[in-house]
Amino acid sequence: MPQAPHTEKHFQGSAAVRDVVIGMADGLTVPFALAAGLSGAALESGIVVTAGLAEIAAGSIAMGLGGYLAARSDAEHYASEREREVSEVAEKRDAERDEVSEVFEGYGLTAAQIAPILEGFEKDKDAWVDFMMRFELGLEAPDPRRARRSALTIAGAYIAGGMVPLAPYMVTHAIGTALTWSIALTGIALFLFGWIKGRFTGVAPLKSALQTTLVGGLAAAAAFGIARLIAR
Amino acid sequence: MPQAPHTEKHFQGSAAVRDVVIGMADGLTVPFALAAGLSGAALESGIVVTAGLAEIAAGSIAMGLGGYLAARSDAEHYASEREREVSEVAEKRDAERDEVSEVFEGYGLTAAQIAPILEGFEKDKDAWVDFMMRFELGLEAPDPRRARRSALTIAGAYIAGGMVPLAPYMVTHAIGTALTWSIALTGIALFLFGWIKGRFTGVAPLKSALQTTLVGGLAAAAAFGIARLIAR
């Protein structure tokens, strides 16, 4: 259905933006924290790079395929729920009429105001089913091409994010130096990512930037502490 | 609003189940794949355990805090969008009336059938705003206690899932044996988890079990391959 132009302001993030955010949030955080943790255990930078790349491979595939299956299962869920509604509108007509009435009573309409709506739905069962999907179940028809695109976007964002904290360990063998650079680079990247994410999701950019940096920092500190504890 | 009893069948998963699924799906997969990858690089089992625990700490905090912030930002998003709708209903009355009409025209109702709905909304602006939130924007009022509970559930599920693939490396120093046991235990855990997840999400349990096991297997194989490639 058409939307009045002013409503577009409501939607500040698209599905692709959401996928980039999902992938990059974890991609920047987990490999960073793992590398910091292994530095805390005073291992060689070669091991940190191996573990980091293995983690990026594992994380990007797990999240990407996870996103793919989630989108696919949303689509299947929608199809099976729609089928159920179609048969309910046909077989449990009175119960479904009551449900439509309850929905509108909840918004303060009277029985007299609801009657013409029911009349309209009786004439167009398809519209009735669509209405129940959206209104009773809160489900919207998913985009069929979404699953594959979503998987690639999430995985790509995870890999791009994960290479930032790992890069210093690839450049230098001095693990202390690498850790310092990794913290600095990833801190900046988390801050910028949080800032931009805030602009898309409608959260105040500075707040979003600080929150994102804090999550990465806490995860890295915990991983560092635990790894150092074990290594002693 | 009250729901007719038969509609409950539609909802097979609660928010808590969804959080357990989110945390455990990654918790079973990423530490498993990382440990397999480091085994592929022929490192000591002590390093695998250190890296694995660091990853579990990093992953559970990143995902848990990420879930917390997502739930908080959903709540803030809802509040700010509601404020905008309240002012739009007051200041852009005609545009909002047109939007209500468009919504119902999309379901096949005539102008005559829509008129009483508009009349009802004019008398109850609060109901009008609620309607626009749900219908135009597809937003539902979030549960205020959700953020904290969601964070703890996701993190707990991640830790529980992550300990499964790591346990064998803690028991034996023979890395080949540990890898074999890790694959066997995690394979069974992924299969069972996928099966139960399928029952909650309405996907056929066997299909869900096989998909979940496949994701974990692919992630582990990729991590194994990459780590072995680097270590050579």
Boltz contact constraints between the chains, C-beta under 6 A:
constraints:
  - contact:
      token1: [A, 1]
      token2: [B, 102]
      max_distance: 6.0
  - contact:
      token1: [A, 1]
      token2: [B, 106]
      max_distance: 6.0
  - contact:
      token1: [A, 2]
      token2: [B, 102]
      max_distance: 6.0
  - contact:
      token1: [A, 4]
      token2: [B, 95]
      max_distance: 6.0
  - contact:
      token1: [A, 4]
      token2: [B, 99]
      max_distance: 6.0
  - contact:
      token1: [A, 10]
      token2: [B, 137]
      max_distance: 6.0
  - contact:
      token1: [A, 25]
      token2: [B, 66]
      max_distance: 6.0
  - contact:
      token1: [A, 26]
      token2: [B, 62]
      max_distance: 6.0
  - contact:
      token1: [A, 29]
      token2: [B, 62]
      max_distance: 6.0
  - contact:
      token1: [A, 30]
      token2: [B, 58]
      max_distance: 6.0
  - contact:
      token1: [A, 30]
      token2: [B, 59]
      max_distance: 6.0
  - contact:
      token1: [A, 30]
      token2: [B, 62]
      max_distance: 6.0
  - contact:
      token1: [A, 33]
      token2: [B, 58]
      max_distance: 6.0
  - contact:
      token1: [A, 34]
      token2: [B, 54]
      max_distance: 6.0
  - contact:
      token1: [A, 34]
      token2: [B, 55]
      max_distance: 6.0
  - contact:
      token1: [A, 34]
      token2: [B, 58]
      max_distance: 6.0
  - contact:
      token1: [A, 37]
      token2: [B, 54]
      max_distance: 6.0
  - contact:
      token1: [A, 41]
      token2: [B, 50]
      max_distance: 6.0
  - contact:
      token1: [A, 50]
      token2: [B, 41]
      max_distance: 6.0
  - contact:
      token1: [A, 50]
      token2: [B, 227]
      max_distance: 6.0
  - contact:
      token1: [A, 50]
      token2: [B, 230]
      max_distance: 6.0
  - contact:
      token1: [A, 51]
      token2: [B, 38]
      max_distance: 6.0
  - contact:
      token1: [A, 51]
      token2: [B, 51]
      max_distance: 6.0
  - contact:
      token1: [A, 53]
      token2: [B, 226]
      max_distance: 6.0
  - contact:
      token1: [A, 54]
      token2: [B, 34]
      max_distance: 6.0
  - contact:
      token1: [A, 54]
      token2: [B, 37]
      max_distance: 6.0
  - contact:
      token1: [A, 54]
      token2: [B, 223]
      max_distance: 6.0
  - contact:
      token1: [A, 54]
      token2: [B, 226]
      max_distance: 6.0
  - contact:
      token1: [A, 54]
      token2: [B, 227]
      max_distance: 6.0
  - contact:
      token1: [A, 55]
      token2: [B, 34]
      max_distance: 6.0
  - contact:
      token1: [A, 57]
      token2: [B, 222]
      max_distance: 6.0
  - contact:
      token1: [A, 57]
      token2: [B, 223]
      max_distance: 6.0
  - contact:
      token1: [A, 57]
      token2: [B, 226]
      max_distance: 6.0
  - contact:
      token1: [A, 58]
      token2: [B, 30]
      max_distance: 6.0
  - contact:
      token1: [A, 58]
      token2: [B, 33]
      max_distance: 6.0
  - contact:
      token1: [A, 58]
      token2: [B, 34]
      max_distance: 6.0
  - contact:
      token1: [A, 58]
      token2: [B, 219]
      max_distance: 6.0
  - contact:
      token1: [A, 58]
      token2: [B, 223]
      max_distance: 6.0
  - contact:
      token1: [A, 59]
      token2: [B, 30]
      max_distance: 6.0
  - contact:
      token1: [A, 61]
      token2: [B, 218]
      max_distance: 6.0
  - contact:
      token1: [A, 61]
      token2: [B, 219]
      max_distance: 6.0
  - contact:
      token1: [A, 61]
      token2: [B, 222]
      max_distance: 6.0
  - contact:
      token1: [A, 62]
      token2: [B, 26]
      max_distance: 6.0
  - contact:
      token1: [A, 62]
      token2: [B, 29]
      max_distance: 6.0
  - contact:
      token1: [A, 62]
      token2: [B, 30]
      max_distance: 6.0
  - contact:
      token1: [A, 62]
      token2: [B, 219]
      max_distance: 6.0
  - contact:
      token1: [A, 65]
      token2: [B, 215]
      max_distance: 6.0
  - contact:
      token1: [A, 66]
      token2: [B, 25]
      max_distance: 6.0
  - contact:
      token1: [A, 69]
      token2: [B, 211]
      max_distance: 6.0
  - contact:
      token1: [A, 73]
      token2: [B, 203]
      max_distance: 6.0
  - contact:
      token1: [A, 77]
      token2: [B, 202]
      max_distance: 6.0
  - contact:
      token1: [A, 95]
      token2: [B, 4]
      max_distance: 6.0
  - contact:
      token1: [A, 99]
      token2: [B, 4]
      max_distance: 6.0
  - contact:
      token1: [A, 102]
      token2: [B, 1]
      max_distance: 6.0
  - contact:
      token1: [A, 106]
      token2: [B, 1]
      max_distance: 6.0
  - contact:
      token1: [A, 107]
      token2: [B, 127]
      max_distance: 6.0
  - contact:
      token1: [A, 107]
      token2: [B, 131]
      max_distance: 6.0
  - contact:
      token1: [A, 108]
      token2: [B, 120]
      max_distance: 6.0
  - contact:
      token1: [A, 108]
      token2: [B, 124]
      max_distance: 6.0
  - contact:
      token1: [A, 108]
      token2: [B, 127]
      max_distance: 6.0
  - contact:
      token1: [A, 109]
      token2: [B, 120]
      max_distance: 6.0
  - contact:
      token1: [A, 113]
      token2: [B, 116]
      max_distance: 6.0
  - contact:
      token1: [A, 113]
      token2: [B, 120]
      max_distance: 6.0
  - contact:
      token1: [A, 116]
      token2: [B, 113]
      max_distance: 6.0
  - contact:
      token1: [A, 120]
      token2: [B, 108]
      max_distance: 6.0
  - contact:
      token1: [A, 120]
      token2: [B, 109]
      max_distance: 6.0
  - contact:
      token1: [A, 120]
      token2: [B, 113]
      max_distance: 6.0
  - contact:
      token1: [A, 124]
      token2: [B, 108]
      max_distance: 6.0
  - contact:
      token1: [A, 127]
      token2: [B, 107]
      max_distance: 6.0
  - contact:
      token1: [A, 127]
      token2: [B, 108]
      max_distance: 6.0
  - contact:
      token1: [A, 131]
      token2: [B, 107]
      max_distance: 6.0
  - contact:
      token1: [A, 137]
      token2: [B, 10]
      max_distance: 6.0
  - contact:
      token1: [A, 202]
      token2: [B, 77]
      max_distance: 6.0
  - contact:
      token1: [A, 203]
      token2: [B, 73]
      max_distance: 6.0
  - contact:
      token1: [A, 211]
      token2: [B, 69]
      max_distance: 6.0
  - contact:
      token1: [A, 215]
      token2: [B, 65]
      max_distance: 6.0
  - contact:
      token1: [A, 218]
      token2: [B, 61]
      max_distance: 6.0
  - contact:
      token1: [A, 219]
      token2: [B, 58]
      max_distance: 6.0
  - contact:
      token1: [A, 219]
      token2: [B, 61]
      max_distance: 6.0
  - contact:
      token1: [A, 219]
      token2: [B, 62]
      max_distance: 6.0
  - contact:
      token1: [A, 222]
      token2: [B, 57]
      max_distance: 6.0
  - contact:
      token1: [A, 222]
      token2: [B, 61]
      max_distance: 6.0
  - contact:
      token1: [A, 223]
      token2: [B, 54]
      max_distance: 6.0
  - contact:
      token1: [A, 223]
      token2: [B, 57]
      max_distance: 6.0
  - contact:
      token1: [A, 223]
      token2: [B, 58]
      max_distance: 6.0
  - contact:
      token1: [A, 226]
      token2: [B, 53]
      max_distance: 6.0
  - contact:
      token1: [A, 226]
      token2: [B, 54]
      max_distance: 6.0
  - contact:
      token1: [A, 226]
      token2: [B, 57]
      max_distance: 6.0
  - contact:
      token1: [A, 227]
      token2: [B, 50]
      max_distance: 6.0
  - contact:
      token1: [A, 227]
      token2: [B, 54]
      max_distance: 6.0
  - contact:
      token1: [A, 230]
      token2: [B, 50]
      max_distance: 6.0
